Amino acid sequence: MGPSETTKSYSTPAHGGQTSPGLATPLRFLKGVGPRRAELLAKKGLETVADALLFVPLRHEDRTRLTPLRSLVPGQAQTCSAEIVGLSPPPPGRPRVPFSVMLRDASGYGTASWFKGGYLARVLKRGQRLILHGKVTRYKGTVQLQHPEFEIVEGDDDEQLHAGRLVPVYSSTEGLAQRPLRALMWTLVETFARGVPDVLPEAVRARRRLVPLAEALLGAHFPPSEAALVAARRRLAFDDFLLLQLGLAILRSRTARERGIAMAPPGDLVAQLRASLPYTLTGAQERVWGEIRRDMAAPDPMQRLLQGDVGSGKTVVAGLAVLTAIEAGYQAAVMAPTEILAEQHYMTFRQILGPLGVSVTLLTSSLKGRDRAARRGAVATGEHACVVGTHALVQEAVEFRRLGLVVVDEQHRFGVAQRARLRAKGEHPDLLVMTATPIPRTLALTLYGDLDVSVLDELPPGRRPIRTVARTESKRREIYAFLKDQIREGRQAYVVYPLVEESEAVDLKAATDMARHLQAEVFADLTVGLMHGRLAFEEKDAIMRRFKAGEIHVLVSTTVIEVGIDVPNASVMLIEHAERFGLSQLHQLRGRVGRGPWKSYAILLHAPHPSEEARRRIDVMVETNDGFRVAEVDLQLRGPGDFFGTRQSGLPEFRSADLLRDAAVLEEARQEAQAIVAADPELLAAPHRGLRRELLERWRGKLALATAG
């Protein structure tokens, strides 16, 4: 499949094949749509009939059983139908007061309220009948729907479509109300769904007991029953996953057919590094290093994901791989997603490889002029054997003399395209992808389906579980007393402030003021250091060296110390405004302590009334040290797209599949994709040609790119 085959076609977005003209019809030409509504639909990415058929509802409301107002249960999300008998807009100049309406049905009264709902005064009128869906709460003894979604019931509407059934609720946009959108979707589905070509091979459909595509499209929008909805979702999710897994399987089979570099030097540099370490490798590190060493010695390119929780020792294993490539006469490139992470990796690699005579350099986009040109020149001539950097490494002007190994850290924050461009700078170099974000299996299969997976599932000996506690401002004095006790016993502590881009200047000032306050008034007889991202690299390096040497007792920092800092003597991590941090960030920060033989602590200092989601994050941190458990909850709270930034990863987006709900379907699709590609690597056989066309449409431009070089 070459780039020339990936031009835009008007097949059905997820189920192409030989298209009937109707599916490519722009929505603006359909009766009842018109230019204004077409513009609103385009905001949702809906431009053709085909787009609309795969615009599956967010959920379905069971309007065969609406809940009477008297039977609403606080804590549950419920649907009811009621008449407006009173409106209570917020007083002028009081934006924090909600807009409330009094509701009545045959069973009694209730209320609904919306914050920032001033515009509703133009929309809602006394006497209107609403269908409402939302979370039920109890406020001042009254049962209330908080911020519910609602529809105004018009008397002349087709009630069979909007009530008395499983009713679809779509993702909407301002100006595009549910009822007209639902009526349009009904017309489109009834008119076009049965004509969509089904490209899934009949044998696969039968083996996996999947309903035909036309039935799935009808059932996904207007299901006659709950069972029909489940079957429809399963089929559409399978198609989403199959197209993803086929793409990954093709990438993998092509890489396996490439001629790579066989690197099997005597291992003198590796032996020297191992002898210099103050500890022996864990069993897990030995096992994973064995897997990597075998991959590097083989003639086909290594494609391996190294996954390990915070502090499991990934960097040392990567260092062994880097030394193997260098001893075999090649260069190694280490790519990190941010300048701060790249700087930390540079410090670490320089520390462990420098004494062995290995030249390590740093390339980031903040380097300017002569310095940047000089470093690039030294990389091009091979003077620097190990190059650490950000995405600046993939820029066209960066050339390597002989690139043999690419190490990518926190891969999910890079796109497939960036990874491919870096690999294209060598002759099929080996690839080692590292992540400290433990990934549930379903997501590993999605993001890294073209890689072999190694897991460091063992912490170094002597590591003790970190005790995590949550505290509010009222305990600050006791916390400081505890820090002083720890320092008296010879330990050190971190105090971390959030740094949120929108308020960077304010946050930075807060961290700076806190460092000043702690030095002057709390730890006057100790040394307090300050670390943040705006310091020059040399300043950060000097501060970390002083902290590591024990010259700084308390290090106040922004999140620049999130990854890659290893100070075994630090035993306390105090996180200020813990409610403002994401779950994986909190877990990474906690992993900066607990690296020595003594008991270590993480203290989450948070606001007195954190949001429900922030409360959940804090509770999980207190409950467990297990990174996989933390990642699972993080995934539930944020959803897969946000968790991994899959929109940036270069992978096709799912239209129907849900990674949390459909994990079992993903596994089935993966098995089928592998079998199909094993039998027909480029999908040229007659039963697979429809899939091939579909794949090129869904992965438009990405398959050729992802195997560049």
TIMAR-734287 format. One record per residue (C-alpha): z, x, y; residue in one letter; residue number from 1. Coordinates in steps of 0.001 Angstrom, whole numbers, plus 500000, padded with zeros to 6 digits. Each point is the difference from the previous one (the first is absolute). Layout:
% TIMAR-734287
<<Z X Y> a NUM>
...
This chain:
% TIMAR-734287
<<500000 500000 500000> m 1>
<<498871 501687 503179> g 2>
<<500689 499297 503649> p 3>
<<496589 498369 500383> s 4>
<<501092 497199 497687> e 5>
<<503019 499071 502085> t 6>
<<498290 498236 502880> t 7>
<<501304 496588 501061> k 8>
<<498834 497160 497778> s 9>
<<500748 496307 500184> y 10>
<<501310 499550 496508> s 11>
<<503250 498123 499597> t 12>
<<502622 502509 501156> p 13>
<<501844 500039 496703> a 14>
<<497574 498564 497530> h 15>
<<496496 501009 500992> g 16>
<<497086 500074 497628> g 17>
<<496802 498101 500801> q 18>
<<501044 498021 503049> t 19>
<<498980 496466 500819> s 20>
<<498892 499812 503650> p 21>
<<502856 497620 500809> g 22>
<<502727 502602 499512> l 23>
<<498575 502308 502672> a 24>
<<499783 497167 502554> t 25>
<<501917 500846 503197> p 26>
<<502771 497423 500495> l 27>
<<498895 499320 503578> r 28>
<<496894 498234 498643> f 29>
<<501989 497536 497919> l 30>
<<500535 496417 501122> k 31>
<<503361 499544 501695> g 32>
<<500596 503694 500736> v 33>
<<498236 500827 503273> g 34>
<<500270 503190 502129> p 35>
<<503681 499605 501078> r 36>
<<501355 499393 496511> r 37>
<<497698 502718 498563> a 38>
<<501604 502437 502461> e 39>
<<503500 499048 498801> l 40>
<<498939 500310 496354> l 41>
<<498502 503438 500707> a 42>
<<503458 501130 501209> k 43>
<<501149 499418 496405> k 44>
<<497031 502004 498672> g 45>
<<498101 496847 499006> l 46>
<<496352 500207 500965> e 47>
<<498065 498671 496979> t 48>
<<500502 497288 497404> v 49>
<<500739 502762 497473> a 50>
<<502821 501365 502196> d 51>
<<501550 496532 500273> a 52>
<<499951 499306 496248> l 53>
<<502198 503067 499453> l 54>
<<502351 499180 502876> f 55>
<<502690 498847 497609> v 56>
<<503010 498027 501312> p 57>
<<503290 501731 500802> l 58>
<<501767 497417 497856> r 59>
<<499838 496392 498855> h 60>
<<502519 497358 501011> e 61>
<<500886 497405 497410> d 62>
<<499531 496871 502101> r 63>
<<500248 497772 496963> t 64>
<<503749 500320 500605> r 65>
<<501032 500255 503666> l 66>
<<503747 500516 500533> t 67>
<<501823 497255 501967> p 68>
<<501900 501345 503035> l 69>
<<503326 499001 498451> r 70>
<<499240 502104 496892> s 71>
<<499095 503270 501762> l 72>
<<502026 502909 498562> v 73>
<<501069 502877 502329> p 74>
<<498705 503385 498855> g 75>
<<496817 498600 498427> q 76>
<<496424 499770 501316> a 77>
<<499019 496326 499773> q 78>
<<497290 497549 501101> t 79>
<<500637 496608 501554> c 80>
<<498214 497288 501996> s 81>
<<501647 498377 503038> a 82>
<<499383 498339 503364> e 83>
<<500923 501630 503333> i 84>
<<502616 497871 501779> v 85>
<<501077 502512 502652> g 86>
<<498955 503290 501624> l 87>
<<502311 502571 501539> s 88>
<<498125 502843 501767> p 89>
<<502048 503026 501175> p 90>
<<501243 499852 503615> p 91>
<<497841 501990 502495> p 92>
<<500879 503700 500019> g 93>
<<501814 499810 496632> r 94>
<<497430 501526 497595> p 95>
<<502650 500660 497342> r 96>
<<500732 496289 499562> v 97>
<<497810 498501 497239> p 98>
<<497608 497080 500398> f 99>
<<501481 497212 497837> s 100>
<<498732 496654 498718> v 101>
<<501985 497134 498493> m 102>
<<498419 498660 496800> l 103>
<<500427 496756 498082> r 104>
<<498844 498730 496615> d 105>
<<501130 497132 497768> a 106>
<<503003 502051 498784> s 107>
<<501450 501002 503384> g 108>
<<499742 502621 502756> y 109>
<<499479 503762 500287> g 110>
<<498828 502594 502507> t 111>
<<497421 502775 500176> a 112>
<<500163 502900 502449> s 113>
<<497675 502794 501134> w 114>
<<500893 503075 502068> f 115>
<<497337 500891 502592> k 116>
<<498716 496462 499432> g 117>
<<499377 499023 503618> g 118>
<<496303 499340 499281> y 119>
<<501025 497211 497581> l 120>
<<500743 497721 502972> a 121>
<<496196 499731 500390> r 122>
<<499456 499348 496270> v 123>
<<502766 497719 498742> l 124>
<<500633 496412 501140> k 125>
<<502593 497368 499146> r 126>
<<498747 497663 497271> g 127>
<<497809 502602 498257> q 128>
<<500416 500428 496248> r 129>
<<500310 503611 498797> l 130>
<<499917 501745 496652> i 131>
<<502343 503003 500310> l 132>
<<500659 502975 497732> h 133>
<<502683 502600 500670> g 134>
<<503391 501456 499255> k 135>
<<502879 497531 500168> v 136>
<<503174 501107 501800> t 137>
<<503208 498326 501103> r 138>
<<500799 500302 503718> y 139>
<<503109 498385 501542> k 140>
<<500260 497671 497024> g 141>
<<496364 498840 500244> t 142>
<<497297 500743 497453> v 143>
<<497126 501732 501781> q 144>
<<496546 501384 499209> l 145>
<<499715 503355 501767> q 146>
<<496605 501040 501305> h 147>
<<498148 497780 497498> p 148>
<<496245 499857 499626> e 149>
<<498832 496498 500808> f 150>
<<496993 497693 500020> e 151>
<<499509 496925 502122> i 152>
<<498954 497111 497732> v 153>
<<497133 498059 501544> e 154>
<<499607 496412 498768> g 155>
<<496254 500249 499446> d 156>
<<500115 503287 498055> d 157>
<<499005 500171 496354> d 158>
<<503537 499788 498624> e 159>
<<498875 500761 496438> q 160>
<<499213 503499 501213> l 161>
<<503204 500654 501961> h 162>
<<502679 498210 497970> a 163>
<<500815 498715 496510> g 164>
<<498775 503212 498331> r 165>
<<500406 503808 499873> l 166>
<<498846 500633 503566> v 167>
<<498593 503427 500995> p 168>
<<501521 501746 503014> v 169>
<<497721 502687 501470> y 170>
<<500658 502991 502199> s 171>
<<499089 498585 503395> s 172>
<<499369 501153 503549> t 173>
<<500745 498354 503351> e 174>
<<497562 497176 500652> g 175>
<<499235 499515 496304> l 176>
<<502420 497383 498667> a 177>
<<500671 499510 496286> q 178>
<<498502 496532 499671> r 179>
<<496489 500702 501348> p 180>
<<500010 503380 498203> l 181>
<<500968 498296 496731> r 182>
<<497301 497332 500469> a 183>
<<497390 502740 500601> l 184>
<<501147 501942 496917> m 185>
<<499774 496814 497911> w 186>
<<496372 499496 501074> t 187>
<<499099 503658 499320> l 188>
<<501687 500131 496597> v 189>
<<498516 496674 498870> e 190>
<<496513 500957 501208> t 191>
<<499727 503654 498976> f 192>
<<502637 501099 497444> a 193>
<<498066 498866 496938> r 194>
<<496992 502083 501040> g 195>
<<501762 503375 500201> v 196>
<<498595 502422 497371> p 197>
<<502595 501299 497515> d 198>
<<499478 503736 499400> v 199>
<<502918 500462 497603> l 200>
<<498590 500748 496508> p 201>
<<500522 496997 497729> e 202>
<<501698 502195 497349> a 203>
<<502662 501139 502506> v 204>
<<500591 496436 501219> r 205>
<<500468 498739 496430> a 206>
<<502219 502916 498960> r 207>
<<502306 499584 502995> r 208>
<<499894 496159 499896> r 209>
<<498849 499675 503592> l 210>
<<498569 496815 501507> v 211>
<<496391 500069 501335> p 212>
<<499658 501118 503613> l 213>
<<498906 496603 501358> a 214>
<<503071 498362 498441> e 215>
<<502206 502769 501442> a 216>
<<498656 499470 503526> l 217>
<<500545 496228 499807> l 218>
<<503492 500490 498541> g 219>
<<501025 502677 502496> a 220>
<<499357 497655 502937> h 221>
<<500535 496416 498762> f 222>
<<501663 500179 496581> p 223>
<<500353 496759 498030> p 224>
<<503242 501373 498477> s 225>
<<502432 502933 500080> e 226>
<<498440 501339 496758> a 227>
<<496511 499981 501589> a 228>
<<501368 501944 502994> l 229>
<<501607 502644 497733> v 230>
<<496759 500412 497987> a 231>
<<497919 500277 503189> a 232>
<<502266 502617 501547> r 233>
<<499960 502020 496793> r 234>
<<496202 500062 499861> r 235>
<<499545 500984 503656> l 236>
<<502724 502672 499742> a 237>
<<498309 501383 496874> f 238>
<<496691 500318 501886> d 239>
<<501721 501800 502905> d 240>
<<501722 502439 497663> f 241>
<<496961 500530 497779> l 242>
<<497837 501074 502939> l 243>
<<502699 502410 501190> l 244>
<<500587 501448 496527> q 245>
<<496260 500333 499288> l 246>
<<499625 502030 503203> g 247>
<<502932 502253 499103> l 248>
<<498809 500383 496388> a 249>
<<496525 501042 501228> i 250>
<<501537 502545 502395> l 251>
<<502095 501375 497178> r 252>
<<497127 500218 497504> s 253>
<<497813 501756 502584> r 254>
<<502718 502523 500826> t 255>
<<500462 500696 496276> a 256>
<<496250 500737 499784> r 257>
<<500127 502441 502930> e 258>
<<500232 503701 499302> r 259>
<<503315 501128 501460> g 260>
<<501822 503326 500167> i 261>
<<501903 501367 496989> a 262>
<<503014 501868 501430> m 263>
<<502126 501802 497404> a 264>
<<501234 503282 501553> p 265>
<<502704 502107 498254> p 266>
<<502705 498231 502059> g 267>
<<501649 503029 501658> d 268>
<<500526 498225 503350> l 269>
<<501434 496922 498235> v 270>
<<502408 502249 498056> a 271>
<<501083 501722 503234> q 272>
<<500682 496677 501740> l 273>
<<501979 498674 497034> r 274>
<<502071 503202 499873> a 275>
<<500784 499689 503731> s 276>
<<501320 496419 499752> l 277>
<<503812 499630 500101> p 278>
<<499754 497315 497251> y 279>
<<498024 499269 496862> t 280>
<<497403 497223 499908> l 281>
<<501062 496647 498548> t 282>
<<498509 498733 496738> g 283>
<<497885 497535 502017> a 284>
<<498684 502799 502268> q 285>
<<499117 502105 496936> e 286>
<<498171 497059 498391> r 287>
<<498049 499137 503150> v 288>
<<499171 503661 500699> w 289>
<<498630 500241 496435> g 290>
<<497730 496976 500683> e 291>
<<498745 501488 503273> i 292>
<<499460 503477 498499> r 293>
<<497895 498519 497160> r 294>
<<497955 497958 502507> d 295>
<<499342 503079 502160> m 296>
<<498930 502084 496998> a 297>
<<497501 497332 498871> a 298>
<<496380 500210 501261> p 299>
<<499942 496461 501456> d 300>
<<501726 499256 503345> p 301>
<<503701 499077 499893> m 302>
<<500744 496540 501424> q 303>
<<503785 499603 499768> r 304>
<<502676 497971 501794> l 305>
<<503449 501601 500111> l 306>
<<502591 497328 500595> q 307>
<<503695 500748 500440> g 308>
<<502999 498576 501794> d 309>
<<501521 501725 503020> v 310>
<<501341 503423 499024> g 311>
<<498443 500146 496521> s 312>
<<498297 503339 500751> g 313>
<<496330 499157 500587> k 314>
<<499471 502781 502567> t 315>
<<500889 502813 497584> v 316>
<<497627 498597 497373> v 317>
<<497250 499802 502649> a 318>
<<500846 503613 500931> g 319>
<<499381 501096 496392> l 320>
<<496594 498284 500083> a 321>
<<499133 501647 503345> v 322>
<<500912 503455 498615> l 323>
<<497886 499402 496870> t 324>
<<496932 499238 502156> a 325>
<<500648 503032 502227> i 326>
<<500468 502386 497067> e 327>
<<496717 498672 498555> a 328>
<<498273 501097 503225> g 329>
<<499844 496659 501834> y 330>
<<501535 498455 503113> q 331>
<<502356 496992 499997> a 332>
<<500172 497280 502671> a 333>
<<503111 497845 500501> v 334>
<<499409 496836 502063> m 335>
<<502792 497852 501496> a 336>
<<499585 496743 501980> p 337>
<<501907 501031 503145> t 338>
<<500461 503194 502014> e 339>
<<503735 499952 499379> i 340>
<<499543 499774 496238> l 341>
<<497322 502710 500111> a 342>
<<502365 502267 501962> e 343>
<<502774 499400 497463> q 344>
<<497677 500813 497092> h 345>
<<498850 503118 501862> y 346>
<<503612 501167 500409> m 347>
<<500715 499336 496317> t 348>
<<496829 501634 498611> f 349>
<<500361 503000 502325> r 350>
<<503591 500375 498807> q 351>
<<499190 499900 496274> i 352>
<<496545 501683 500006> l 353>
<<500364 502499 502874> g 354>
<<502324 502391 498085> p 355>
<<497317 500190 497257> l 356>
<<497458 501329 502495> g 357>
<<498092 496715 500336> v 358>
<<498611 499280 503477> s 359>
<<500759 496409 501123> v 360>
<<498638 498424 503203> t 361>
<<500362 496659 501798> l 362>
<<497052 497970 501357> l 363>
<<500750 496851 502021> t 364>
<<498121 498197 502763> s 365>
<<502555 501102 502619> s 366>
<<498856 503637 499652> l 367>
<<497787 500861 502939> k 368>
<<497352 502512 501051> g 369>
<<500121 503559 498754> r 370>
<<502906 499503 497635> d 371>
<<498181 497184 498195> r 372>
<<496717 501947 499860> a 373>
<<501773 503106 498680> a 374>
<<501776 498091 497238> r 375>
<<496829 498163 498986> r 376>
<<498151 503327 499885> g 377>
<<502685 501526 497783> a 378>
<<499772 496992 497643> v 379>
<<496192 500294 499840> a 380>
<<500159 503705 499069> t 381>
<<502692 499391 497376> g 382>
<<502658 502007 501868> e 383>
<<502425 497070 499621> h 384>
<<500455 498990 496379> a 385>
<<502084 496847 500670> c 386>
<<499134 497650 502865> v 387>
<<502419 497202 500962> v 388>
<<498914 497300 502422> g 389>
<<499401 496393 500988> t 390>
<<496704 498106 499827> h 391>
<<498772 502819 502304> a 392>
<<499207 501786 496713> l 393>
<<497191 497543 499246> v 394>
<<498224 500526 503333> q 395>
<<496499 501399 499716> e 396>
<<500830 503213 501876> a 397>
<<502596 501050 497381> v 398>
<<498386 502106 497276> e 399>
<<501563 501643 496962> f 400>
<<498720 503141 498337> r 401>
<<500865 498802 496512> r 402>
<<502024 496774 499735> l 403>
<<501398 499481 496499> g 404>
<<502961 497635 500395> l 405>
<<500728 497075 502328> v 406>
<<503596 498702 500178> v 407>
<<500348 496679 501866> v 408>
<<503484 498779 500936> d 409>
<<500840 496292 500448> e 410>
<<496414 499080 499026> q 411>
<<500402 496286 500746> h 412>
<<500042 500873 503702> r 413>
<<496559 501604 499720> f 414>
<<496709 498260 499393> g 415>
<<497821 500580 496948> v 416>
<<497431 501370 502467> a 417>
<<502311 502755 501300> q 418>
<<500927 501103 496500> r 419>
<<496295 500099 499049> a 420>
<<499051 502013 503094> r 421>
<<502611 502660 499233> l 422>
<<498827 500287 496389> r 423>
<<496416 500351 501261> a 424>
<<500961 503301 501688> k 425>
<<500095 501744 496613> g 426>
<<498107 499986 496709> e 427>
<<501802 497054 498366> h 428>
<<503517 501390 500656> p 429>
<<503020 498771 498059> d 430>
<<501952 497183 501660> l 431>
<<503769 499485 499892> l 432>
<<501310 496928 501838> v 433>
<<503769 499835 500660> m 434>
<<502162 497073 501030> t 435>
<<503736 499585 500515> a 436>
<<499532 496240 500286> t 437>
<<500727 498782 496478> p 438>
<<497204 497612 499140> i 439>
<<500292 497017 497685> p 440>
<<497460 500318 497188> r 441>
<<497735 497205 501304> t 442>
<<499552 501802 503302> l 443>
<<499485 503409 498388> a 444>
<<497146 498445 497971> l 445>
<<498531 498523 503160> t 446>
<<500209 502982 502325> l 447>
<<499682 502825 497501> y 448>
<<497975 498446 497186> g 449>
<<497720 503049 500019> d 450>
<<502876 502487 499540> l 451>
<<502201 501178 497119> d 452>
<<503668 499380 500782> v 453>
<<502920 502425 499614> s 454>
<<503532 498825 500786> v 455>
<<502990 502196 500877> l 456>
<<502666 497674 498626> d 457>
<<502927 502425 500012> e 458>
<<502036 501357 502899> l 459>
<<501044 503678 499999> p 460>
<<503351 500726 498272> p 461>
<<503083 499662 502163> g 462>
<<498499 497191 502056> r 463>
<<502563 497247 500423> r 464>
<<499281 496392 500992> p 465>
<<500357 499521 503759> i 466>
<<502606 497461 501072> r 467>
<<498406 497618 502511> t 468>
<<502049 497730 502272> v 469>
<<499069 497601 502813> a 470>
<<502179 499895 503130> r 471>
<<499929 498363 503442> t 472>
<<500884 501435 503422> e 473>
<<503700 499131 499607> s 474>
<<500302 502813 497404> k 475>
<<498459 502746 502157> r 476>
<<503291 501816 500669> r 477>
<<500842 500103 496274> e 478>
<<496471 501253 499201> i 479>
<<500375 502900 502462> y 480>
<<503401 500871 498500> a 481>
<<498351 500033 496547> f 482>
<<497235 502328 501242> l 483>
<<502627 502389 501415> k 484>
<<501816 500031 496628> d 485>
<<496772 500837 498187> q 486>
<<499176 502829 502432> i 487>
<<503571 501322 499646> r 488>
<<499314 500236 496277> e 489>
<<496948 502151 500771> g 490>
<<497272 497319 499881> r 491>
<<497390 498990 502609> q 492>
<<498680 496634 501202> a 493>
<<496857 498294 501311> y 494>
<<500066 497262 502654> v 495>
<<496610 498264 500077> v 496>
<<498534 497731 502673> y 497>
<<497010 497709 499523> p 498>
<<496823 500894 501813> l 499>
<<497715 497022 500455> v 500>
<<496689 500743 501732> e 501>
<<500203 497042 502402> e 502>
<<503291 501249 501406> s 503>
<<499639 503717 499289> e 504>
<<501202 501143 503421> a 505>
<<503081 497736 499816> v 506>
<<500830 501029 496409> d 507>
<<499549 503679 500774> l 508>
<<502320 499679 502987> k 509>
<<502554 498223 497785> a 510>
<<499915 502834 497443> a 511>
<<500213 502641 502764> t 512>
<<502894 498203 501730> d 513>
<<501795 499597 496654> m 514>
<<499707 503734 499246> a 515>
<<501427 500785 503443> r 516>
<<502831 497463 499570> h 517>
<<500919 501231 496502> l 518>
<<500074 503636 501163> q 519>
<<502062 499313 503134> a 520>
<<502410 497303 498833> e 521>
<<500143 499629 496221> v 522>
<<499303 503394 498390> f 523>
<<500873 502241 502941> a 524>
<<501265 502793 497712> d 525>
<<496862 499871 497782> l 526>
<<496287 500656 500531> t 527>
<<497692 496981 500383> v 528>
<<496214 500501 499757> g 529>
<<497135 497700 501048> l 530>
<<496681 499635 498198> m 531>
<<497041 497772 500916> h 532>
<<496229 499878 499664> g 533>
<<499194 501068 503563> r 534>
<<501501 503462 499509> l 535>
<<497536 502836 499411> a 536>
<<499616 501131 496401> f 537>
<<501842 503291 500671> e 538>
<<502975 498086 501504> e 539>
<<500211 497640 497002> k 540>
<<499757 502947 497618> d 541>
<<502797 501864 501822> a 542>
<<502300 496933 499988> i 543>
<<499455 499413 496259> m 544>
<<500673 503670 499245> r 545>
<<503291 499822 501967> r 546>
<<500994 496753 498248> f 547>
<<499174 501487 496598> k 548>
<<502032 503128 500856> a 549>
<<503006 497799 500862> g 550>
<<499975 500882 503718> e 551>
<<499464 496317 500954> i 552>
<<502650 497592 498635> h 553>
<<498523 496660 501102> v 554>
<<496235 499560 500364> l 555>
<<498968 497020 502148> v 556>
<<496415 499128 499232> s 557>
<<497268 497392 500154> t 558>
<<498180 499225 496742> t 559>
<<498231 503389 500033> v 560>
<<502411 501055 497242> i 561>
<<498877 497144 497754> e 562>
<<498200 502215 497462> v 563>
<<499998 503581 498791> g 564>
<<503340 501224 501415> i 565>
<<502289 501613 497441> d 566>
<<503481 501061 501173> v 567>
<<502319 499891 496951> p 568>
<<503114 500329 502168> n 569>
<<499351 496742 501938> a 570>
<<502119 497205 498492> s 571>
<<499902 497133 502551> v 572>
<<497035 498027 501330> m 573>
<<501027 497654 502842> l 574>
<<497123 497655 500896> i 575>
<<500354 498302 503391> e 576>
<<498378 496536 500492> h 577>
<<499330 499837 496248> a 578>
<<498599 496484 500401> e 579>
<<496969 501469 501822> r 580>
<<498888 502187 497086> f 581>
<<497690 499034 497148> g 582>
<<501369 500125 496458> l 583>
<<497964 502994 498829> s 584>
<<500996 501860 503185> q 585>
<<503697 499324 499360> l 586>
<<499596 501229 496404> h 587>
<<498169 503153 501134> q 588>
<<502678 500767 502590> l 589>
<<502778 499493 497453> r 590>
<<498194 502531 497785> g 591>
<<500674 502765 502545> r 592>
<<503616 500182 498747> v 593>
<<501355 500248 496469> g 594>
<<498166 503290 499423> r 595>
<<503100 502083 499344> g 596>
<<502821 499780 497434> p 597>
<<502339 497943 502227> w 598>
<<500312 496271 500518> k 599>
<<497637 498712 502684> s 600>
<<499920 496893 502176> y 601>
<<497484 497857 501877> a 602>
<<501487 497802 502746> i 603>
<<497804 497181 501331> l 604>
<<501277 499055 503457> l 605>
<<498428 496668 500944> h 606>
<<500148 497192 502565> a 607>
<<502592 497249 499309> p 608>
<<497401 497297 499235> h 609>
<<496870 501595 498504> p 610>
<<497034 497801 499080> s 611>
<<499849 498588 496487> e 612>
<<497402 502595 498958> e 613>
<<501946 502903 501528> a 614>
<<503124 498764 498188> r 615>
<<498070 500030 496716> r 616>
<<498815 503587 500601> r 617>
<<503533 501178 500747> i 618>
<<501429 498174 496955> d 619>
<<497451 501614 497661> v 620>
<<500848 503462 501338> m 621>
<<503694 499386 499341> v 622>
<<499310 498607 496502> e 623>
<<497764 502728 498559> t 624>
<<498832 503620 500215> n 625>
<<497008 499249 497747> d 626>
<<496776 500584 501942> g 627>
<<497958 497734 497725> f 628>
<<502377 497092 500602> r 629>
<<499903 500708 503754> v 630>
<<496178 500063 499907> a 631>
<<499822 496696 498140> e 632>
<<502141 498224 502597> v 633>
<<498028 501682 502799> d 634>
<<496811 498687 498432> l 635>
<<501427 496455 499782> q 636>
<<501143 500095 503628> l 637>
<<496885 501523 501542> r 638>
<<497212 498990 497622> g 639>
<<497551 502485 498464> p 640>
<<497599 500251 502958> g 641>
<<502720 501141 502388> d 642>
<<501860 502047 497353> f 643>
<<496988 502223 499406> f 644>
<<497776 499391 502978> g 645>
<<497295 499089 497454> t 646>
<<497761 498954 502873> r 647>
<<499908 503656 501018> q 648>
<<499765 501385 496467> s 649>
<<496273 499416 499617> g 650>
<<500479 497616 497067> l 651>
<<498399 496552 499971> p 652>
<<502333 497238 501161> e 653>
<<501076 497255 497632> f 654>
<<498897 496497 500833> r 655>
<<502122 498089 497524> s 656>
<<502087 502433 497957> a 657>
<<503678 500583 500700> d 658>
<<501339 503271 498606> l 659>
<<503494 498610 499519> l 660>
<<499007 496680 498446> r 661>
<<497015 501199 497963> d 662>
<<501206 503274 498443> a 663>
<<499102 498877 496452> a 664>
<<496482 499019 501114> v 665>
<<499515 503470 501545> l 666>
<<500748 501636 496648> e 667>
<<497456 497747 498227> e 668>
<<497342 500752 502628> a 669>
<<500650 503742 499693> r 670>
<<499519 499908 496229> q 671>
<<496719 498093 500371> e 672>
<<498752 502325 502777> a 673>
<<500679 503098 497904> q 674>
<<498212 498510 496987> a 675>
<<496974 498985 502107> i 676>
<<499671 503411 501685> v 677>
<<500525 501880 496719> a 678>
<<497042 498084 498507> a 679>
<<497828 499878 503149> d 680>
<<501113 502627 502594> p 681>
<<497680 498833 502811> e 682>
<<499872 496253 499078> l 683>
<<496266 500016 499266> l 684>
<<500047 497788 496871> a 685>
<<498803 496388 500468> a 686>
<<503463 498318 499633> p 687>
<<501427 502328 502674> h 688>
<<497298 499896 502685> r 689>
<<501642 497133 501881> g 690>
<<503279 501939 500013> l 691>
<<498124 503055 501267> r 692>
<<498542 498091 502970> r 693>
<<503389 498488 500710> e 694>
<<501740 503376 499781> l 695>
<<497597 501556 502486> l 696>
<<500657 497124 502405> e 697>
<<503783 500195 499660> r 698>
<<500207 503818 500082> w 699>
<<497238 500209 502592> r 700>
<<499426 503719 500713> g 701>
<<503229 501055 498324> k 702>
<<498883 500947 496483> l 703>
<<497520 502585 501207> a 704>
<<502473 501279 502595> l 705>
<<502952 500255 497646> a 706>
<<498082 502439 497794> t 707>
<<498587 502086 502843> a 708>
<<499638 503554 498751> g 709>
